[in-house]
């Protein structure tokens, strides 16, 4: 796979209460990814960027919320979320870069 493409697949890690609970219980990490990313691309990108071994990837297409801006109805963009499970012994430390 193209290295340039792999660098663009992961948009950002999702750090929330739910994602930290999932990380602790299941060794899964949550990322916001491009809408056209495949599971294989996501796994390769995580392995390349964080130098870990990926066991499994689950993706969720998140629908954008309906919002109202005064008298105007609007909608936030749809986006894609990936839950990445690492093999035993692998770990990602997001705080190490800070």
C-alpha positions as a Markdown table, in Angstrom:
| # | Residue | x | y | z |
|---|---|---|---|---|
| 1 | Unk | 0.0 | 0.0 | 0.0 |
| 2 | Unk | 1.1 | 3.6 | -0.7 |
| 3 | Unk | 2.9 | 5.1 | 2.4 |
| 4 | Unk | 1.4 | 8.5 | 1.6 |
| 5 | Unk | -2.1 | 7.1 | 1.6 |
| 6 | Unk | -1.4 | 5.4 | 5.0 |
| 7 | Unk | -0.3 | 8.6 | 6.5 |
| 8 | Unk | -3.6 | 10.3 | 5.6 |
| 9 | Unk | -6.0 | 7.5 | 6.7 |
| 10 | Unk | -5.9 | 8.3 | 10.5 |
| 11 | Unk | -7.2 | 11.8 | 11.2 |
| 12 | Unk | -7.0 | 11.9 | 15.0 |
| 13 | Unk | -7.3 | 9.7 | 18.1 |
| 14 | Unk | -10.6 | 10.0 | 19.9 |
| 15 | Unk | -10.1 | 10.8 | 23.5 |
| 16 | Unk | -13.3 | 10.6 | 25.5 |
| 17 | Unk | -14.7 | 8.9 | 28.6 |
| 18 | Unk | -16.1 | 6.1 | 26.4 |
| 19 | Unk | -12.9 | 5.5 | 24.5 |
| 20 | Unk | -10.8 | 5.4 | 27.6 |
| 21 | Unk | -13.1 | 2.8 | 29.1 |
| 22 | Unk | -12.9 | 0.7 | 25.9 |
| 23 | Unk | -9.1 | 1.1 | 25.9 |
| 24 | Unk | -8.8 | -0.2 | 29.5 |
| 25 | Unk | -11.2 | -3.1 | 29.2 |
| 26 | Unk | -10.4 | -4.4 | 25.7 |
| 27 | Unk | -7.0 | -3.1 | 24.6 |
| 28 | Unk | -8.8 | -1.1 | 21.9 |
| 29 | Unk | -8.0 | 2.4 | 20.8 |
| 30 | Unk | -10.4 | 4.7 | 19.0 |
| 31 | Unk | -9.5 | 6.9 | 15.9 |
| 32 | Unk | -11.3 | 9.2 | 13.6 |
| 33 | Unk | -10.5 | 8.1 | 10.1 |
| 34 | Unk | -11.2 | 9.2 | 6.5 |
| 35 | Unk | -14.6 | 8.2 | 5.2 |
| 36 | Unk | -13.2 | 6.0 | 2.5 |
| 37 | Unk | -10.7 | 4.1 | 4.7 |
| 38 | Unk | -10.8 | 0.3 | 4.7 |
| 39 | Unk | -10.1 | -1.9 | 7.7 |
| 40 | Unk | -6.9 | -3.1 | 6.1 |
| 41 | Unk | -5.7 | 0.4 | 5.5 |
| 42 | Unk | -6.5 | 1.5 | 9.1 |
| 43 | Unk | -4.6 | -1.6 | 10.5 |
| 44 | Unk | -1.5 | -0.9 | 8.3 |
| 45 | Unk | -1.6 | 2.8 | 9.2 |
| 46 | Unk | -1.7 | 2.1 | 13.0 |
| 47 | Unk | 1.0 | -0.5 | 12.7 |
| 48 | Unk | 3.3 | 1.9 | 10.8 |
| 49 | Unk | 2.7 | 5.0 | 12.9 |
| 50 | Unk | 2.8 | 3.5 | 16.4 |
| 51 | Unk | 4.9 | 0.4 | 15.7 |
| 52 | Unk | 2.5 | -2.0 | 17.3 |
| 53 | Unk | 0.7 | -5.2 | 16.1 |
| 54 | Unk | -3.0 | -4.9 | 15.3 |
| 55 | Unk | -5.3 | -7.9 | 16.0 |
| 56 | Unk | -8.6 | -6.5 | 14.8 |
| 57 | Unk | -10.3 | -3.4 | 13.4 |
| 58 | Unk | -14.0 | -2.5 | 13.7 |
| 59 | Unk | -15.4 | 0.6 | 12.0 |
| 60 | Unk | -18.5 | 2.7 | 12.6 |
| 61 | Unk | -20.1 | 5.2 | 10.3 |
| 62 | Unk | -21.2 | 8.0 | 12.5 |
| 63 | Unk | -24.2 | 10.0 | 11.2 |
| 64 | Unk | -24.0 | 13.8 | 11.5 |
| 65 | Unk | -26.4 | 15.4 | 14.0 |
| 66 | Unk | -29.2 | 17.6 | 12.9 |
| 67 | Unk | -28.6 | 21.1 | 14.2 |
| 68 | Unk | -30.5 | 24.3 | 14.1 |
| 69 | Unk | -28.8 | 27.7 | 13.5 |
| 70 | Unk | -31.5 | 30.2 | 14.4 |
| 71 | Unk | -34.2 | 29.8 | 11.7 |
| 72 | Unk | -31.9 | 27.7 | 9.5 |
| 73 | Unk | -31.8 | 23.9 | 9.8 |
| 74 | Unk | -28.4 | 22.3 | 9.3 |
| 75 | Unk | -26.6 | 19.0 | 9.5 |
| 76 | Unk | -23.1 | 18.2 | 10.7 |
| 77 | Unk | -21.0 | 16.0 | 8.4 |
| 78 | Unk | -21.0 | 12.3 | 8.6 |
| 79 | Unk | -17.7 | 10.7 | 9.7 |
| 80 | Unk | -16.1 | 7.4 | 10.3 |
| 81 | Unk | -14.7 | 6.0 | 13.6 |
| 82 | Unk | -12.4 | 3.0 | 14.0 |
| 83 | Unk | -11.9 | 0.8 | 17.0 |
| 84 | Unk | -8.5 | -0.9 | 16.8 |
| 85 | Unk | -7.7 | -3.9 | 19.0 |
| 86 | Unk | -4.0 | -4.5 | 19.6 |
| 87 | Unk | -2.3 | -7.9 | 20.1 |
| 88 | Unk | -1.4 | -8.8 | 23.7 |
| 89 | Unk | 1.6 | -6.9 | 24.9 |
| 90 | Unk | 1.2 | -4.0 | 22.5 |
| 91 | Unk | 0.3 | -0.5 | 23.8 |
| 92 | Unk | -0.1 | 3.0 | 22.4 |
| 93 | Unk | 0.8 | 5.9 | 24.7 |
| 94 | Unk | -0.6 | 9.1 | 23.4 |
| 95 | Unk | 0.8 | 11.1 | 26.3 |
| 96 | Unk | 4.4 | 10.2 | 25.4 |
| 97 | Unk | 4.5 | 12.8 | 22.6 |
| 98 | Unk | 3.5 | 15.7 | 24.9 |
